[in-house]
Amino acid sequence: QVQLVESGGGLVQAGGSLRLSCAASGSIFSIYVMGWYRQAPGKQRELVAGITSGGSTNYADSVKGRFTISRDNAKNTVYLQVNNLKPEDTAVYYCHAIIDYGLSSRDYWGQGTQVTVSS
């Protein structure tokens, strides 16, 4: 079993910054992709940013230039630096990982961390 533990959410004013962290632990062979999704009230969960084990990244258009994803493979940890926050960034942010077990892979999710941006 694999656990993803997030931290770093909170309440900030518009224009502020936060750094979200997600540490993976447990039966990990190789983490192929780690990333962040978010879900605002009444909306579907959406991809915010992802990063592969090789360092390739992708971002939602709405966060490009403001959010930066990074990864420490030795610590099985992914970070999301979120700058210039806007009220529309308010959501529960979920860590996601795809664990590679050689012949198969499996998705895991964290419990979520709330980010609230006040105007």
C-alpha positions as CSV (number, residue, x, y, z in Angstrom):
1,Q,0.0,0.0,0.0
2,V,1.1,3.6,-0.7
3,Q,0.2,6.7,1.2
4,L,0.3,10.2,-0.1
5,V,0.4,12.9,2.6
6,E,-0.1,16.5,1.5
7,S,0.7,19.7,3.4
8,G,1.0,23.4,2.8
9,G,-2.6,24.5,2.1
10,G,-4.2,27.5,3.8
11,L,-5.9,30.8,3.6
12,V,-4.1,33.5,1.6
13,Q,-5.0,36.9,0.1
14,A,-5.2,37.3,-3.7
15,G,-1.7,37.7,-5.0
16,G,-0.2,35.6,-2.3
17,S,1.8,32.4,-2.5
18,L,1.9,28.9,-1.0
19,R,4.0,25.9,-1.3
20,L,2.2,22.5,-1.3
21,S,4.1,19.3,-0.6
22,C,3.2,15.7,-1.0
23,A,5.3,12.8,0.3
24,A,4.7,9.3,-0.8
25,S,5.5,6.3,1.4
26,G,4.9,2.6,1.5
27,S,5.4,-0.1,-1.0
28,I,7.0,2.0,-3.8
29,F,8.9,0.4,-6.6
30,S,9.0,3.4,-9.0
31,I,6.9,6.5,-9.2
32,Y,6.2,7.3,-12.8
33,V,4.1,10.4,-12.5
34,M,3.3,12.7,-9.6
35,G,1.0,15.6,-9.9
36,W,-1.7,17.8,-8.4
37,Y,-5.3,18.0,-9.2
38,R,-7.9,20.4,-7.7
39,Q,-11.6,20.4,-7.1
40,A,-13.6,23.5,-6.4
41,P,-17.2,23.3,-5.0
42,G,-19.6,22.2,-7.6
43,K,-16.9,21.5,-10.2
44,Q,-15.2,18.5,-11.5
45,R,-11.7,17.6,-10.4
46,E,-9.1,19.0,-12.8
47,L,-5.4,18.5,-13.5
48,V,-3.3,21.4,-12.3
49,A,0.2,20.1,-13.0
50,G,2.1,16.9,-13.4
51,I,5.7,15.8,-13.5
52,T,7.3,12.6,-14.7
53,S,10.2,10.8,-13.1
54,G,12.4,12.2,-15.9
55,G,11.3,15.8,-15.1
56,S,8.9,16.5,-17.9
57,T,6.1,18.8,-16.7
58,N,2.7,19.8,-17.9
59,Y,0.3,22.5,-16.6
60,A,-3.2,23.6,-16.9
61,D,-3.5,26.7,-19.0
62,S,-5.1,28.6,-16.1
63,V,-2.0,28.2,-14.0
64,K,0.9,28.5,-16.5
65,G,3.3,31.1,-15.4
66,R,2.0,31.2,-11.8
67,F,2.4,27.6,-10.6
68,T,5.6,25.5,-10.6
69,I,5.8,21.8,-10.0
70,S,9.0,20.1,-8.9
71,R,10.0,16.7,-7.6
72,D,12.6,15.2,-5.3
73,N,12.8,11.6,-6.5
74,A,15.1,10.6,-3.6
75,K,12.4,11.7,-1.1
76,N,9.4,10.5,-3.2
77,T,8.1,14.0,-2.8
78,V,6.4,16.5,-5.2
79,Y,6.0,20.2,-4.6
80,L,3.7,22.8,-6.1
81,Q,4.8,26.4,-5.7
82,V,1.7,28.5,-6.3
83,N,2.2,32.3,-6.8
84,N,0.0,35.2,-7.7
85,L,-3.0,33.3,-6.3
86,K,-6.5,34.3,-7.5
87,P,-9.8,33.7,-5.9
88,E,-10.6,31.2,-8.6
89,D,-7.7,29.1,-7.4
90,T,-9.7,28.3,-4.3
91,A,-10.2,24.5,-4.2
92,V,-9.2,21.3,-2.5
93,Y,-5.8,20.3,-4.0
94,Y,-5.2,16.6,-4.3
95,C,-1.8,14.9,-4.8
96,H,-1.8,12.1,-7.3
97,A,0.8,9.5,-8.1
98,I,1.1,6.6,-10.6
99,I,3.2,3.9,-9.1
100,D,5.0,1.6,-11.6
101,Y,5.2,-2.0,-10.4
102,G,6.9,-3.3,-13.5
103,L,4.1,-5.3,-15.2
104,S,1.4,-3.0,-13.9
105,S,0.8,0.4,-12.4
106,R,-1.7,1.9,-10.0
107,D,-3.1,5.3,-9.2
108,Y,-3.0,6.7,-5.7
109,W,-4.5,9.9,-4.2
110,G,-3.9,12.0,-1.2
111,Q,-6.6,13.2,1.2
112,G,-6.5,16.7,-0.1
113,T,-5.4,20.1,1.2
114,Q,-7.6,23.1,1.2
115,V,-6.4,26.3,-0.5
116,T,-8.6,29.3,0.0
117,V,-7.8,32.7,-1.7
118,S,-9.6,35.7,-0.5
119,S,-10.2,38.8,-2.7
